[in-house]
């Protein structure tokens, strides 16, 4: 180094001067002393170089390193900051040492540049990787300045396709070609809407793959716990149908998916070609998890019953979180993730305060909730603090959510089981209390029950009767007809008796509706139904409304001739009707189709009977209406 060279020259001149002044010192001794001084200076210079942190040295025997001392950073307010601007700033001394390690700046604006000089001192492997162990950085650009001045550019980031990474892994990776004895300069450009966290490591490709495999196994174990808790809570929900379990299931599922986004797994596995969709998926899962956490807390702690004021605050928080979740679909990613991250602090405080209050009021499951969620909420708050740059990035702060959520899910499983046991004990106590009181009140309750059963039977009979009656005309309806007609036909065939059927249609009913309105039509239907009900008085006969302005009369035991006479009597009785209230009283007439059961038929008795009666009705209409038409006979004038 220059300083050590000048010092060596000065010391060499001094010793040489002393040798000349002392004629008794042999010339060879003078040269030996001078050589020792130069050796000392060379050793000191190399030691100083080794301690100089401006260069990251890759040495044999070390397959990874953390370039803390070798990394400098600079923030450019220009969103379009280029490599030329970074090189100019570096030449002007604008790059400064990192204020903390790993490099975390929270939700900071501007483009962050990081500069590293890397030299392969004597490591035999030239294939190295620069790894950024944070999966939510939007745009990453690595510029390699080669010894000849040429610049190579590599792109990555979660806004670019996953295939841009040097290694198929959830962390961002850049390939570094570091031949032995060669120094290269690197500029890393970071532009992101998320929290600016740039944990840098340098390692050989083989070392990274081995290390990544162990990390992925740990994540696999973590997600195994989440899946187990999801299935466990689902089984409990199906067992007792408690809404709190349903919200907890939603929370566990959304939380697990959100963690897959934070860890970069969803982008790597589910949507490697849709980076924007992965960002929106992260916002949705985080918002849904927070919303489900609030709903679960409210249900599990029974705030509506045990702490009404806190319940009101909780409902407001739920609506606010729901608004943030909806707004995440229209706001920018920076604003949405900042809102959701900031809301974590308020939600954590509200949940803990609610648990403390309810616990102090004697609700025992609240203690288990408080114990379990304290770990989880602590992990969430630590991670949110890391996102805002409030704490240093360490293993605990980076994986605080995973650690806290594992502890929380295990402890909360006991809380849920305890609540399930408490509900069962309450039910058993209630059953014992009922059993003790039942013996005293058995006679009274039996009498009341018998009375109630009697009323119920009457009500059921009335209800059944109402269900088989037409609401407008109070005659039987189509449902009753569909049940009664096959039964009557079967009885008639079994007894070898006759059975006749009348289908009646009010003439020009549509004209009445169109001219006088539907209320007039309703009055006409009621008056015709009253006449038919009065005329059909036999115990086995009955009248039913077939649909619209059509009625059906079933006449068990009546021959075809008797049915024709009955039909004619009905036609004449209807012709006497006058409906008042619509100017001149409305006169009504009917057309009737008559058919008798075919004794020779063996199947589809009722369908055949209805079809022939309906054909006779249409024949009556074709012959001028206001008449009776018998199946197979000429109309009665």
C-alpha positions in Angstrom: 0.0 0.0 0.0 1.3 3.6 -0.7 1.5 4.6 3.0 3.4 1.5 4.0 5.8 1.9 0.9 6.6 5.5 1.9 7.2 4.4 5.5 9.4 1.5 4.3 11.5 3.9 2.1 11.9 6.3 5.1 13.0 3.5 7.4 15.3 2.1 4.8 17.0 5.6 4.3 17.4 5.9 8.1 19.1 2.5 8.5 21.3 3.2 5.5 22.4 6.5 7.0 23.2 4.8 10.3 25.3 2.2 8.5 27.4 4.8 6.7 27.9 6.8 10.0 29.1 3.6 11.7 32.2 2.4 9.9 32.6 -0.5 12.3 29.2 -2.2 11.1 29.9 -4.6 8.3 28.2 -4.0 5.0 26.4 -7.4 5.0 24.8 -6.7 8.4 23.4 -3.5 7.0 21.8 -5.3 4.1 20.4 -7.9 6.4 18.7 -5.3 8.6 17.3 -3.6 5.6 15.9 -6.8 4.3 14.2 -7.6 7.7 12.6 -4.1 7.7 11.2 -4.6 4.2 9.9 -8.0 5.2 8.2 -6.5 8.2 6.6 -3.8 6.1 5.4 -6.4 3.6 3.7 -8.5 6.3 2.1 -5.4 7.9 0.9 -4.2 4.5 -0.7 -7.5 3.7 -2.3 -7.7 7.1 -3.8 -4.2 6.6 -5.1 -5.3 3.2 -6.7 -8.3 4.8 -8.4 -6.1 7.3 -9.5 -3.6 4.7 -13.3 -4.3 4.2 -13.5 -2.5 0.8 -13.0 -5.8 -1.0 -14.9 -9.1 -0.5 -12.2 -11.7 -0.7 -13.0 -15.3 -1.7 -10.6 -17.6 -0.1 -10.0 -21.3 -0.3 -11.8 -23.3 2.4 -14.7 -20.8 2.7 -17.7 -21.5 0.5 -19.9 -18.6 1.6 -19.5 -15.1 3.1 -21.5 -12.1 4.2 -20.1 -9.0 2.4 -21.0 -6.6 5.2 -17.9 -4.5 5.2 -17.4 -4.6 1.5 -20.9 -3.3 0.7 -21.6 0.4 0.1 -25.0 1.9 -0.7 -26.5 5.0 -2.3 -30.1 6.2 -2.7 -31.1 8.0 -5.9 -34.4 9.9 -5.8 -34.7 9.5 -9.6 -36.9 6.6 -10.3 -35.1 6.1 -13.7 -31.7 6.0 -12.1 -29.2 4.3 -14.4 -25.8 2.6 -14.0 -24.0 5.6 -15.3 -25.5 7.7 -12.5 -24.5 5.1 -10.0 -20.9 5.0 -11.3 -20.7 8.8 -11.2 -22.0 8.8 -7.6 -19.5 6.2 -6.7 -16.7 8.2 -8.2 -17.8 11.3 -6.3 -17.8 9.3 -3.0 -21.6 9.3 -2.6 -21.7 5.6 -1.6 -21.6 5.1 2.1 -21.2 2.1 4.5 -24.5 0.4 5.4 -26.1 1.7 8.6 -27.2 -1.8 9.6 -26.7 -5.4 8.5 -28.5 -7.0 6.8 -29.5 -3.9 4.8 -33.1 -2.9 5.8 -34.6 0.5 5.0 -38.4 -0.1 5.6 -40.9 1.3 3.1 -38.4 3.8 1.6 -38.7 5.8 -1.6 -36.1 6.0 -4.4 -33.8 3.6 -6.1 -31.3 1.9 -3.8 -27.9 1.1 -5.2 -25.4 -1.3 -3.6 -21.7 -1.6 -4.7 -19.4 -4.5 -3.9 -15.9 -5.3 -5.1 -15.2 -9.0 -5.1 -11.9 -10.7 -5.6 -11.2 -14.4 -5.8 -8.0 -14.6 -3.8 -7.3 -18.4 -4.1 -10.6 -20.3 -4.2 -10.5 -23.0 -6.9 -14.2 -22.7 -7.8 -15.1 -19.7 -10.0 -18.8 -20.4 -10.0 -20.4 -18.2 -7.3 -23.8 -16.8 -6.6 -25.0 -13.5 -5.2 -28.2 -14.3 -3.2 -30.8 -11.8 -1.9 -32.8 -13.7 0.8 -36.0 -11.6 0.5 -38.7 -12.6 -1.9 -40.7 -9.4 -2.3 -38.4 -7.1 -4.2 -39.9 -5.8 -7.4 -37.0 -5.0 -9.7 -33.4 -6.1 -9.3 -30.6 -5.3 -11.7 -27.0 -6.5 -11.3 -24.3 -4.7 -13.3 -20.9 -6.5 -13.5 -18.0 -4.2 -14.3 -15.3 -6.4 -16.0 -11.6 -5.6 -15.8 -11.7 -4.4 -19.4 -14.4 -1.9 -18.5 -17.2 -3.7 -20.2 -20.5 -3.9 -18.2 -22.7 -7.0 -18.1 -26.4 -6.6 -17.0 -28.6 -9.2 -15.4 -32.3 -8.7 -14.4 -34.5 -10.3 -11.7 -37.2 -9.4 -9.2 -40.8 -10.5 -8.4 -42.2 -8.3 -11.2 -40.2 -10.3 -13.8 -40.7 -14.0 -14.8 -39.3 -16.5 -12.5 -37.1 -17.9 -15.3 -34.9 -14.8 -15.0 -33.2 -16.2 -11.9 -29.9 -17.9 -12.1 -31.1 -20.8 -9.9 -34.7 -22.2 -9.7 -35.2 -21.1 -6.1 -37.6 -18.8 -4.2 -34.7 -16.4 -3.3 -33.2 -14.1 -5.9 -29.9 -15.3 -7.3 -27.3 -13.9 -9.7 -24.5 -15.9 -11.2 -21.0 -14.5 -10.4 -18.0 -15.6 -12.5 -15.0 -15.1 -10.3 -11.7 -16.5 -11.8 -8.8 -16.9 -9.4 -6.8 -13.8 -8.9 -9.4 -11.5 -10.6 -11.3 -8.6 -9.0 -14.7 -7.5 -10.3 -17.0 -4.6 -9.3 -20.7 -5.1 -9.0 -23.6 -2.6 -8.7 -26.9 -3.9 -7.5 -30.0 -1.7 -8.3 -33.1 -2.2 -6.2 -36.4 -0.6 -6.9 -39.5 -1.9 -5.1 -42.9 -0.9 -3.7 -42.5 -3.3 -0.8 -40.2 -3.0 2.2 -36.6 -2.4 1.1 -34.8 -5.4 2.7 -31.6 -6.6 0.9 -30.0 -9.4 2.9 -26.9 -10.2 0.7 -24.9 -13.4 0.8 -22.2 -14.7 -1.5 -21.5 -18.4 -1.9 -20.6 -21.1 -4.3 -23.4 -22.7 -6.3 -22.8 -26.1 -4.5 -22.9 -24.5 -1.1 -26.1 -22.5 -1.9 -28.0 -25.6 -3.2 -27.0 -27.6 -0.1 -28.0 -24.7 2.2 -31.3 -24.1 0.3 -32.2 -27.8 0.6 -32.0 -27.6 4.4 -34.0 -24.4 4.4 -36.7 -25.8 2.2 -37.0 -28.9 4.5 -37.6 -26.5 7.4 -40.3 -24.7 5.5 -41.8 -28.1 4.5 -42.1 -29.0 8.2 -43.6 -25.6 8.9 -46.3 -25.9 6.2 -46.9 -29.4 7.5 -47.9 -28.0 10.8 -50.2 -25.5 9.1 -51.9 -28.2 7.1 -52.3 -30.4 10.2 -53.9 -27.5 12.1 -56.2 -26.7 9.2 -57.5 -30.3 9.1 -57.7 -30.6 12.9 -59.8 -27.4 13.1 -61.9 -28.6 10.3 -62.8 -31.8 12.1 -63.6 -29.9 15.3 -65.9 -27.6 13.3 -67.8 -30.6 11.8 -68.1 -32.0 15.3 -69.6 -29.0 17.1 -70.5 -26.5 14.4 -69.0 -23.6 16.3 -68.5 -20.5 14.2 -65.2 -19.7 15.9 -63.7 -22.8 14.5 -64.9 -21.8 11.0 -63.1 -18.4 11.3 -60.0 -20.1 12.7 -60.0 -22.5 9.7 -60.2 -19.4 7.4 -57.4 -17.7 9.3 -55.1 -20.8 9.1 -55.7 -21.3 5.4 -55.2 -17.6 4.5 -52.2 -17.3 6.8 -50.5 -20.3 5.3 -51.1 -19.0 1.7 -49.9 -15.6 2.7 -46.7 -17.1 4.2 -46.2 -18.9 0.9 -46.2 -15.5 -0.8 -43.8 -14.0 1.7 -41.4 -16.9 1.3 -41.6 -16.8 -2.5 -43.1 -20.3 -2.8 -46.4 -19.2 -4.4 -44.5 -17.3 -7.1 -42.1 -20.2 -7.7 -44.7 -23.0 -7.7 -48.2 -21.6 -8.4 -47.7 -18.5 -10.7 -44.2 -18.1 -12.0 -45.3 -16.3 -15.1 -47.8 -13.9 -13.4 -45.8 -11.7 -11.0 -48.6 -9.1 -10.7 -51.1 -11.7 -9.7 -48.8 -13.0 -7.0 -48.6 -9.5 -5.5 -52.4 -9.2 -5.5 -52.6 -12.7 -4.0 -50.3 -11.6 -1.2 -52.4 -8.6 -0.4 -55.6 -10.6 -0.4 -54.4 -13.4 1.8 -52.9 -11.0 4.3 -56.1 -9.0 4.5 -58.2 -12.1 4.7 -56.1 -13.6 7.5 -56.3 -10.3 9.5 -60.1 -10.2 9.0 -60.5 -13.8 10.0 -58.3 -13.2 13.1 -60.7 -10.4 14.2 -63.8 -12.5 13.6 -62.3 -15.5 15.4 -61.3 -13.4 18.4 -64.8 -11.9 18.6 -66.5 -15.4 18.5 -64.0 -17.3 20.6 -63.9 -14.7 23.4 -67.7 -14.2 23.2 -67.2 -10.4 23.3 -70.9 -9.7 22.5 -71.9 -11.3 25.8 -68.8 -10.7 28.0 -67.5 -7.3 26.8 -70.1 -5.4 24.8 -68.0 -2.2 24.5 -65.0 -4.1 23.2 -67.3 -6.0 20.9 -68.4 -2.6 19.4 -64.8 -1.6 18.9 -64.0 -5.0 17.4 -66.9 -4.6 14.9 -65.5 -1.3 13.8 -62.1 -2.8 13.4 -63.6 -5.6 11.3 -65.3 -3.1 8.9 -62.1 -1.1 8.7 -60.1 -4.2 7.8 -62.7 -5.3 5.3 -62.4 -1.8 3.7 -58.6 -2.2 3.5 -59.0 -5.6 1.9 -61.4 -4.3 -0.7 -59.2 -1.2 -1.3 -56.2 -3.4 -2.0 -57.8 -4.2 -5.4 -57.7 -0.6 -6.5 -54.8 1.0 -4.5 -51.2 0.7 -5.5 -49.2 -2.1 -4.0 -47.1 0.3 -1.8 -50.1 1.9 -0.2 -52.0 -1.4 0.2 -49.1 -3.3 1.8 -48.3 -0.3 4.0 -51.9 -0.2 5.2 -52.1 -3.9 5.9 -48.8 -3.9 7.7 -49.6 -0.9 9.8 -53.0 -2.4 10.7 -51.2 -5.4 12.3 -50.1 -3.2 15.2 -53.7 -2.1 16.0 -55.2 -5.5 15.5 -52.5 -7.1 17.8 -53.2 -4.6 20.5 -57.0 -5.0 20.3 -56.8 -8.8 20.4 -54.5 -8.8 23.4 -56.6 -6.2 25.3 -59.8 -8.1 24.6 -58.3 -11.4 25.8 -57.0 -9.7 29.0 -60.3 -8.1 29.8 -62.4 -11.3 29.2 -59.9 -13.4 31.2 -60.1 -11.0 34.1 -63.9 -11.4 34.0 -63.6 -15.1 34.6 -63.7 -16.6 31.1 -61.1 -19.4 31.4 -60.6 -20.1 27.6 -59.4 -16.5 27.3 -56.2 -17.4 29.2 -55.3 -20.1 26.7 -56.1 -17.7 23.8 -53.9 -15.0 25.4 -51.0 -17.4 25.8 -51.2 -18.8 22.3 -51.8 -15.5 20.5 -49.1 -13.7 22.4 -46.5 -15.7 20.5 -48.2 -15.2 17.2 -48.9 -11.5 17.6 -45.4 -10.9 18.9 -44.0 -12.6 15.7 -46.3 -10.5 13.5 -45.3 -7.3 15.2 -41.6 -8.2 14.9 -42.0 -8.9 11.2 -44.0 -5.7 10.7 -41.4 -3.7 12.5 -38.8 -5.3 10.3 -40.8 -4.2 7.2 -40.8 -0.7 8.4 -37.1 -0.8 9.2 -37.6 -0.4 13.0 -35.6 -3.5 14.0 -32.5 -5.2 12.6 -32.9 -8.2 10.3 -31.9 -11.3 12.1 -33.1 -15.0 12.1 -35.6 -14.2 14.8 -37.0 -11.0 13.2 -37.1 -12.6 9.7 -38.7 -15.9 10.7 -40.6 -14.5 13.7 -44.0 -15.1 12.1 -43.2 -18.7 11.3 -41.8 -19.4 14.8 -44.7 -17.5 16.5 -47.4 -19.1 14.3 -46.1 -22.6 15.0 -46.2 -22.0 18.8 -49.5 -20.3 18.5 -51.1 -23.1 16.5 -49.9 -25.8 18.9 -51.0 -23.9 22.0 -54.3 -22.7 20.3 -55.1 -26.3 19.5 -55.2 -26.9 23.3 -57.3 -23.8 23.7 -59.8 -25.0 21.1 -59.9 -28.4 22.7 -60.4 -26.9 26.1 -63.2 -24.7 24.8 -64.8 -27.8 23.2 -64.5 -29.6 26.6 -66.0 -26.6 28.4 -69.0 -26.6 26.0 -69.5 -30.3 26.6 -69.3 -29.8 30.4 -71.9 -27.0 30.2 -74.2 -29.2 28.1 -73.8 -32.0 30.6 -74.5 -29.7 33.5 -77.6 -28.4 31.7 -78.8 -31.9 31.1 -78.3 -32.8 34.8 -80.2 -29.7 35.8 -83.0 -30.6 33.4 -83.1 -34.2 34.7 -83.4 -33.1 38.3 -86.2 -30.7 37.6 -88.0 -33.0 35.2 -89.1 -35.5 37.9 -90.8 -32.7 39.9 -92.6 -31.3 36.9 -93.3 -34.5 35.0 -97.1 -34.6 35.6 -97.5 -30.9 34.8 -95.4 -31.1 31.7 -97.1 -34.3 30.6 -100.5 -32.7 30.8 -99.2 -29.7 28.9 -97.6 -31.9 26.4 -100.8 -33.9 25.8 -102.7 -30.7 25.5 -100.2 -29.3 23.1 -100.2 -32.6 21.1 -104.0 -32.3 20.8 -103.7 -28.8 19.6 -101.0 -29.9 17.2 -103.2 -32.6 15.8 -106.0 -30.2 15.2 -103.6 -27.7 13.7 -102.1 -30.4 11.5 -105.6 -31.4 10.3 -106.4 -27.8 9.6 -103.1 -27.2 7.9 -103.5 -30.3 5.8 -107.0 -29.2 4.9 -105.7 -25.7 4.0 -102.9 -27.2 1.9 -105.5 -29.1 -0.1 -107.7 -26.1 -0.6 -107.6 -23.4 -3.2 -106.9 -20.1 -1.4 -109.2 -18.1 -3.7 -112.3 -20.3 -4.1 -112.1 -22.5 -1.0 -112.7 -25.6 -3.0 -110.1 -28.4 -3.3 -107.0 -27.7 -5.3 -105.0 -29.5 -8.0 -102.9 -31.3 -5.4 -105.9 -32.8 -3.8 -107.2 -33.8 -7.2 -104.0 -35.5 -8.1 -104.3 -37.6 -5.0 -108.0 -38.2 -4.9 -108.8 -39.0 -8.5 -106.4 -42.1 -8.8 -107.7 -43.3 -5.5 -111.4 -43.0 -6.6 -110.6 -44.7 -10.0 -108.9 -47.6 -8.2 -111.8 -48.1 -5.9 -114.3 -47.9 -8.7 -112.4 -50.5 -10.8 -112.0 -52.8 -7.7 -115.8 -52.6 -7.0 -116.6 -52.7 -10.7 -118.6 -49.5 -10.3 -118.9 -46.5 -12.6 -117.1 -43.2 -12.1 -117.8 -40.0 -14.0 -115.8 -36.8 -14.3 -116.8 -33.3 -15.2 -114.4 -30.6 -16.5 -116.0 -27.2 -16.3 -114.7 -24.0 -17.9 -116.1 -20.5 -17.4 -117.0 -19.0 -20.8 -115.2 -15.9 -22.0 -113.3 -15.6 -18.7 -110.4 -13.8 -20.4 -112.7 -11.1 -21.7 -114.0 -10.5 -18.2 -110.4 -10.0 -16.9 -109.5 -7.8 -19.8 -112.6 -5.7 -19.6 -113.3 -5.4 -15.9 -110.0 -6.4 -14.3 -108.6 -9.4 -12.4 -110.6 -8.5 -9.2 -113.8 -9.0 -11.2 -112.4 -12.3 -12.5 -111.7 -13.4 -8.9 -115.3 -12.6 -7.9 -116.6 -14.7 -10.8 -114.4 -17.6 -9.8 -115.6 -17.5 -6.2 -119.3 -17.3 -7.2 -119.0 -20.2 -9.6 -117.2 -22.3 -7.0 -119.9 -21.5 -4.4 -122.6 -22.8 -6.9 -120.7 -25.9 -7.7 -120.1 -26.7 -4.0 -123.8 -26.2 -3.2 -124.9 -28.4 -6.1 -122.4 -31.3 -5.3 -123.7 -32.5 -1.9 -123.1 -36.2 -2.0 -120.5 -37.5 0.5 -118.2 -39.0 -2.1 -118.5 -36.3 -4.7 -116.2 -33.3 -4.6 -115.2 -30.2 -6.5 -111.6 -29.1 -7.3 -110.2 -26.2 -9.1 -108.2 -27.6 -12.0 -106.4 -24.5 -12.9 -107.2 -20.9 -14.1 -111.0 -20.8 -14.8 -111.4 -24.6 -15.0 -113.0 -26.8 -12.3 -113.3 -30.6 -12.0 -116.2 -32.5 -10.4 -115.7 -36.2 -9.6 -118.9 -38.3 -9.3 -118.2 -41.8 -7.9 -120.9 -44.3 -8.8 -122.6 -42.0 -11.3 -123.3 -43.4 -14.8 -122.6 -41.4 -17.9 -126.3 -40.5 -18.2 -126.5 -39.4 -14.6 -123.3 -37.4 -14.9 -124.8 -35.6 -18.0 -127.9 -34.7 -16.0 -125.8 -33.4 -13.1 -123.7 -31.4 -15.5 -126.8 -29.8 -17.1 -128.1 -28.9 -13.6 -124.8 -27.2 -12.8 -124.8 -25.3 -16.1 -128.3 -23.9 -15.4 -127.4 -23.0 -11.8 -124.3 -21.0 -13.0 -126.4 -19.3 -15.6 -128.4 -17.7 -12.8 -125.4 -16.0 -11.3 -125.2 -12.2 -11.5 -122.0 -10.6 -10.2 -122.7 -7.1 -9.0 -120.3 -4.1 -8.7 -119.0 -3.7 -12.2 -121.6 -1.5 -13.9 -124.3 -3.9 -15.1 -124.2 -7.2 -13.2 -122.0 -9.8 -14.9 -123.8 -12.9 -16.2 -121.8 -16.1 -16.4 -122.1 -19.3 -18.4 -120.0 -22.5 -18.4 -119.1 -25.2 -20.8 -118.9 -28.8 -19.5 -117.1 -31.9 -20.7 -118.3 -35.3 -19.3 -116.5 -38.6 -19.4 -116.9 -41.9 -17.6 -114.2 -44.4 -16.5 -113.4 -47.0 -19.1 -114.0 -50.4 -17.3 -111.8 -52.2 -19.8 -108.7 -50.0 -19.2 -106.0 -51.5 -17.1 -103.3 -48.7 -16.9 -103.3 -44.9 -16.9 -107.0 -44.8 -15.8 -107.0 -41.2 -14.6 -104.9 -39.9 -17.5 -107.4 -41.5 -20.0 -110.4 -40.2 -18.1 -109.0 -36.6 -17.9 -108.1 -36.7 -21.6 -111.5 -37.7 -22.8 -113.3 -35.3 -20.5 -111.0 -32.5 -21.7 -111.8 -33.4 -25.3 -115.5 -33.3 -24.6 -115.0 -29.8 -23.0 -113.3 -28.5 -26.1 -116.1 -30.0 -28.2 -118.6 -28.1 -26.1 -116.7 -24.8 -26.7 -116.5 -25.5 -30.5 -120.3 -25.9 -30.6 -120.9 -22.5 -29.1 -120.1 -22.7 -25.4 -122.8 -22.7 -22.6 -123.5 -26.4 -23.1 -122.7 -29.9 -21.9 -120.7 -32.3 -24.1 -120.5 -36.0 -23.3 -117.6 -38.1 -24.5 -118.6 -39.8 -27.7 -122.1 -38.3 -27.8 -123.7 -35.3 -29.5 -123.9 -32.0 -27.5 -127.0 -31.4 -25.5 -128.7 -28.2 -26.8 
